[in-house]
């Protein structure tokens, strides 16, 4: 059967009176869902209902800027010759690791200013972060980016994917691995696991660090399938190096915080007065 006339989905959601791209709309939807989840849990954990709304007003813009800067830095050969493209985030090019760095730093400063435990905020936000990532990957789908190497149509049909996904993976005459989907499903599984871990009553900080480990392991393997990776060398993918480093760092922090007594409080504990154990 001939599939040469397959047309990609339109990346533009609304074209009047302003142009809104599916990429931005999907990322925004993921952020709103994550905010809703964090706000509800924050109230249950005794926090002011507006604290996460206040946090995202700073964290999301800073995370987007950092995600873009991270991407631009590692694609500087292109952007140095095309500086006008730097602002075109609707075309893609937001590096999640850059966004996470920006969000974590913003969260730490915010917690210090508000006199709230950073680790408590991070634990509550962890399922929201990975939920936003799961939804956001569908923005890559609409832009036909962040895909893997070539495959056959029969391979994709063997995964029992809906026709619209199979067709969208047909790019310039070739079918590709839907790595956006692999990572999205991995992240959705992470949401479920983190929500279950809330009931386990882990030590403070360990829910967020579990998120770091889960996401990084999945990202390492999915990144190995992608064809558009940011490269540190000709053979070394930046995202895989960062993923390994984050797993090791998260494990080290779990051990160190337990040994030093910084993780004596638990997720379901009520907020205590500021002490060494509440750091």
C-alpha positions in Angstrom: 0.0 0.0 0.0 1.3 3.5 -0.8 1.4 6.0 2.1 3.3 8.8 0.4 0.4 11.3 0.7 0.1 11.2 4.5 -0.2 14.7 5.8 1.1 15.7 9.2 -1.2 17.2 11.8 -1.3 21.0 11.7 1.0 22.4 14.5 -1.2 25.5 14.7 -4.1 25.3 17.1 -5.6 28.8 16.5 -4.5 31.2 13.8 -6.7 34.2 14.6 -6.6 36.8 16.1 -3.3 35.5 17.4 -1.4 32.4 16.5 -1.4 29.7 19.1 0.6 26.5 18.5 -0.3 23.1 19.8 3.2 22.9 21.3 2.7 25.8 23.7 -0.9 24.8 24.4 0.0 21.3 25.4 2.9 22.4 27.6 0.6 24.9 29.2 -2.1 22.2 29.8 0.5 20.0 31.5 1.6 22.8 33.7 -2.0 23.6 34.7 -2.7 19.9 35.5 0.4 19.7 37.6 -0.5 22.9 39.5 -4.0 21.5 40.2 -2.5 18.3 41.6 0.1 20.2 43.7 -2.4 22.7 45.1 -4.8 20.0 46.3 -2.0 18.0 48.0 -0.5 21.1 49.4 -3.7 22.0 51.2 -3.8 18.4 52.6 -0.3 18.8 53.9 -1.2 22.0 55.7 0.2 24.6 53.3 -1.5 27.8 52.2 -3.6 27.0 49.2 -2.0 29.8 47.2 1.6 28.8 47.8 2.0 26.7 44.6 0.2 29.3 42.6 2.7 31.9 43.8 5.6 29.5 43.1 4.6 28.7 39.5 4.3 32.4 38.7 8.1 32.5 39.1 9.1 28.9 38.4 7.4 28.4 35.0 8.7 31.5 33.2 12.2 30.9 34.7 12.1 27.2 33.8 11.1 28.0 30.2 13.9 30.5 29.8 16.4 28.1 31.3 15.1 25.2 29.1 15.6 27.4 26.0 19.0 28.7 27.1 20.2 25.2 27.8 19.1 24.1 24.3 20.6 27.1 22.6 24.0 26.8 24.3 24.4 23.2 23.0 23.1 24.2 19.5 25.2 27.4 19.4 26.6 26.7 15.9 23.1 27.2 14.5 21.9 30.0 16.7 25.0 32.1 16.4 24.3 32.2 12.7 20.5 32.6 13.2 20.0 34.7 16.4 16.4 35.5 15.4 15.6 31.8 15.9 16.5 31.9 19.6 13.0 33.2 20.6 11.1 30.8 18.4 10.2 28.4 21.2 6.9 27.5 19.5 9.1 25.5 17.0 10.4 23.3 19.8 13.8 23.3 21.4 13.1 23.3 25.1 15.5 21.1 27.0 13.8 19.5 30.0 17.0 19.3 32.0 17.6 23.0 31.6 14.0 23.6 32.7 14.4 21.4 35.8 17.6 23.3 36.8 15.7 26.6 36.6 12.7 25.3 38.5 14.7 23.7 41.3 16.8 26.8 41.9 13.7 29.0 41.8 11.9 26.6 44.2 14.9 26.7 46.6 15.0 30.5 46.7 11.2 30.7 47.0 11.2 28.3 49.9 13.9 30.3 51.7 11.9 33.6 51.2 8.7 32.0 52.4 10.4 30.2 55.3 9.0 26.8 54.1 10.9 23.5 53.8 12.2 23.2 50.2 12.1 19.4 50.5 8.4 19.5 51.6 7.5 21.6 48.5 9.6 19.4 46.3 8.0 16.2 47.6 4.5 17.6 47.0 5.4 18.9 43.6 7.1 15.7 42.4 4.1 14.0 40.9 3.0 17.3 39.3 6.4 17.8 37.6 6.4 14.3 36.0 2.7 14.7 35.0 3.6 17.9 33.3 6.4 16.2 31.5 4.2 13.3 30.4 1.7 15.7 28.9 4.3 18.0 27.5 5.9 15.3 25.4 2.8 15.4 23.1 3.9 18.9 22.1 6.9 17.2 20.5 4.5 14.8 18.8 2.6 17.7 17.2 5.9 19.2 16.0 7.2 15.8 14.7 10.3 16.1 16.8 12.1 14.2 19.5 11.6 11.0 17.6 13.8 8.0 17.3 15.4 6.2 14.4 13.7 4.8 11.3 11.3 1.9 11.6 8.8 0.3 9.4 5.0 1.0 9.4 4.5 -2.7 10.3 6.6 -2.1 13.4 4.4 0.8 14.5 1.2 -1.1 13.7 2.6 -4.0 15.8 2.6 -1.7 18.8 -1.2 -1.3 18.3 -0.9 2.5 18.0 -3.8 4.6 16.9 -3.6 5.5 13.2 -3.1 9.2 13.9 0.2 8.4 15.8 1.4 6.1 13.1 0.7 8.7 10.4 2.4 11.5 12.5 5.5 9.4 12.7 5.8 9.4 8.9 8.3 12.2 8.3 9.8 13.0 4.9 9.0 9.5 3.5 10.2 7.5 6.6 8.5 6.2 9.7 10.3 6.8 13.0 10.2 5.5 16.6 7.6 7.4 18.6 10.1 8.1 21.5 7.9 10.9 22.7 5.3 8.3 23.4 7.7 5.9 25.2 8.8 8.7 27.5 5.3 10.0 28.0 4.1 6.5 29.1 7.1 6.1 31.3 6.3 9.4 33.0 2.7 8.5 33.4 3.8 5.3 35.2 6.0 7.5 37.3 2.9 9.6 38.3 1.2 6.5 39.6 4.2 5.3 41.5 4.8 8.6 43.2 1.2 8.9 44.2 1.5 5.4 45.7 4.7 6.4 47.5 2.9 9.2 49.2 1.1 6.6 51.3 4.4 4.8 52.1 5.3 7.9 54.2 8.9 8.2 52.9 11.3 10.5 54.7 11.2 14.1 53.7 12.9 14.8 50.3 12.8 11.2 49.2 9.7 11.4 47.2 11.2 14.1 45.0 14.5 12.2 44.8 12.5 9.1 43.8 11.1 11.2 41.0 14.6 12.2 39.9 15.7 8.6 39.8 12.6 7.3 38.0 12.6 10.0 35.3 16.4 9.8 34.8 16.4 6.0 34.3 13.7 6.3 31.7 15.2 9.3 30.0 18.6 7.5 29.7 17.1 4.6 27.7 14.7 6.6 25.6 17.5 9.1 24.7 19.5 6.3 23.3 16.8 5.8 20.6 16.6 9.5 19.6 18.1 11.0 16.5 18.1 14.6 17.6 20.1 14.4 20.9 22.2 17.2 22.1 25.7 15.9 22.0 28.7 16.4 24.3 31.0 14.7 21.9 30.4 12.8 18.7 29.3 9.7 20.6 28.3 11.1 24.1 24.7 12.3 24.5 24.3 15.1 27.0 21.0 13.9 28.4 22.3 10.4 29.1 25.3 11.9 31.0 23.0 14.2 33.0 20.7 11.3 33.7 23.4 9.1 35.1 24.7 12.0 37.2 21.2 12.7 38.5 20.6 9.1 39.6 24.0 9.0 41.4 23.3 12.4 43.0 19.8 11.5 44.1 21.0 8.2 45.7 23.9 10.1 47.4 21.5 12.7 48.8 19.2 10.0 50.2 22.1 8.4 52.1 23.7 11.6 53.2 20.5 13.2 54.5 19.7 10.1 56.5 23.2 9.9 58.0 23.3 13.5 58.9 19.8 13.5 60.4 18.3 15.9 57.8 15.6 13.5 56.8 14.1 12.5 60.2 10.7 14.0 59.3 8.4 12.1 57.0 6.1 13.1 54.2 2.9 12.7 56.1 4.2 14.5 59.2 2.6 17.9 60.1 4.9 20.9 59.6 7.2 21.3 62.6 9.1 24.3 63.9 12.3 25.0 61.9 15.0 22.6 63.2 17.8 20.7 61.7 15.5 17.8 60.9 13.2 20.1 58.8 15.9 21.3 56.4 
